[in-house]
Amino acid sequence: MAALLTSLHVTVVSAATAGNDLLRLSSLDWSPYVSPSLPDEGLVSAIVKAAAQKSQLETRIDYFPWSRTVQVGLNDTDFAGYFPAFYLKEREKDCYFSNTLGSSTVGFASLKDKRFDWETLHDLQFYYIGVVQDYANGEEFDALVKRHVLRTDSAPSDISNVRKLLAGRVDVIVIDKNVLRQLLITDSSLGKEKQNIVFHTKELTNFSMHICFQHTARGLRLQKIFNAGLNMLNLKQLENQYFLQLQTGGAPKNAAH
């Protein structure tokens, strides 16, 4: 247990004194996976930091809206990449993917008093669907959106999307199951109406999450170094320990980088 907690709560050493490479990544505030307000900056951040420590890398995470996260992570030479990126084959031309950091179950949330059900994606053409701008929601779903078979309305964040659902501006929203769970538990601004939100039992897709390293020689080098450390971790054990921490009040956040 002590070794596990040590891997989760990384004390970052200055690159100037340790000579470590800097793994600077862009991300978004996406609880419970990544957030500056959570212990170790979220579950996936804790995994990234633990793997980086194994590989003698210093970690720094900078937060932006999602569209900016991708732009900065891929193009700003001060950064190594961005995360958490869902694996899509079409993205391989843009970046080098790390090994998996875990997975995200994505599906639909609706209101209890609104009838919503689906079997195939074509059933969704009868609904006005809230999505988050520039999020990937599965290759088939995204293709139907591009062909205007499905009607969608974009929001800048998951919380904005939830508020649109409660306000009746969309019929249903696409959201990660754990993200919705976190918002319903912790966001008091949603009011009592949030009790009317339900997550459909049929999932849309299940994404593996990764770091998207820049498609450069440096990005490839850091990807290989990072993966070596990541391969030393038991991700399921880390995930179970992290959620246990949250349930018991969490552990102290890492010191600022």
Secondary structure, 3 states (H helix, E strand, C coil): CHHHHHHHCCCCCCHHHHCCEEEEEEECCECCCECCCCHHHCHHHHHHHHHHHHCCEEEEEEECCHHHHHHHHHHCCCCCEEEEEECCHHHHHCEEECCCCEEEEEEEEEECCCCCCCCCHHHHHHCEEEEECCCCCCHHHHHHHHCCCCEEEEECCHHHHHHHHHCCCCCEEEEEHHHHHHHHHHCHHHCHHHHHEEECCCCCEEEEEEEEEECCHHHHHHHHHHHHHHCCCCHHHHHHHHHHHHHCCCCCCCCCC
